[in-house]
Structure formats: structure tokens, C-alpha cells
Amino acid sequence: MSSRRRGAGRGKGGKAEPKAPAKGSAAKGSPAKGSAKGSAARGSKARRSSAPKGGPREVSAGGVVVRDSEVAVIVPTRRAADGSRVLSLPKGHVDPGETPVQAAEREVREEAGVEAEPVSELGESRYWYRRDGRTIGKSVHFYLFRYRRGKTDDHDDEVEEARWMPLKEAEKKLTYPAEREMVTRARERLKEGERKDR
């Protein structure tokens, strides 16, 4: 475990922080507006107004860790606003002195229990949410990782379950549209790499 507090990336002050919904999709906890770069998807609870400029901002990073045709996914212990379980990619705050890709690699190790090698950047999800009466802008940088070693049951205590899931299944079952899109981008990136290797 790094010097990061367990649970960073999940909000402070006892309130859940939304985790990487698609641009325009609803965030966990509060309605939000945002998008995944390159996506125009809108969530049913998305607000139409813009978040105030110059307000507080948070930066997180996460990883799409691929092993053969599978991706590492997690179920955080913290539930969605409606009490349902969340199925997501490992991600969390960028700590001081870290680059986003370093943070993503650390979060993969802590939340999914595996070590992985970064391959390429996949994109960024941007949205905003309300916490303690404040509007907070959020961006999450996602990276494609190649699995190296480790077991998914070696995750930290902020994660209820970590497991491998087929890429195509994750494209449909991950809770947040932006994360489903990142898995799609990862699969397409891998296909491009296979074509170039031929």
C-alpha cells in the first residue's frame, strides 16, 4: 500500500465521490455533467447547466488492465447512491508528486491486486459533481496496461471484489459509460497492435 490513505479517490468528508462516469453521464451520488473525450453519451440524470469555472478540481487516474482477452474489474465496498453495487475499473486520486500514469499503476496494484505495465493512454473522462454544497470538477485519465503478475484477491480493503472479466462483457456490464468506452478503446488498440504485428 502506498502512502495514500485507503479510500482516496472515493471522496472525503464521509460522502461518496462519483467515479468516472461518461461525459454527460450521471455520477455516483449526485447528478453531474461531463464526458469522456470523444464521447457524446448523456446520462438520464445529467444536468444541462455548466459547472462554474475556476472552482475546485480533482484529478484521478485509472487503468484498463488486459490479460489475454480479459480485463481486471473491481467492486468497491462503497455503494452507489441507490445502494447498488458498482462494477468499475481500478482508479483513484493522483497523489502529490505522481504523474497520472504512475497513479494509475499504483491504483491498479492496490485495488485490483496486480502489477501491470503501462502501454498507452486511452483518454480522459471529465465531469462534475456536488459535495458538501460545493461544485467540484473532476477529470480521470485512463491508461491501457498489460498484466505482468499478481492475483486479484490481493486487493486492498476498499475493494469488495476484484476479478477478471472478458473484455466484451465488461463493455456491457461496467457501471459507468465512460469506463465501458475505455474498455472499447483498449480492445480496439489491441486489435490495431495485432494487425501491425502480422
Buried (B, 14 or more C-beta within 10 A) or exposed (E): EBEBEBBBBBBEEEBBBBBBBBBBBBBBBBBBBBBBBEBEBBBEBBBEEEBEEEEEEBBBBBBBBBBEEBBBBBBBBBBBBEEEBBBBBBBBBBBEEBEBBBBBBBBBBBBBBBBBEBBEBBBBBBBBBBBEEEBBBBBBBBBBBEBEEBEBEEBBEBBBBBBBBEBEEBBEEBBBBBBBBBBBBBBEBBEEEEEEEE
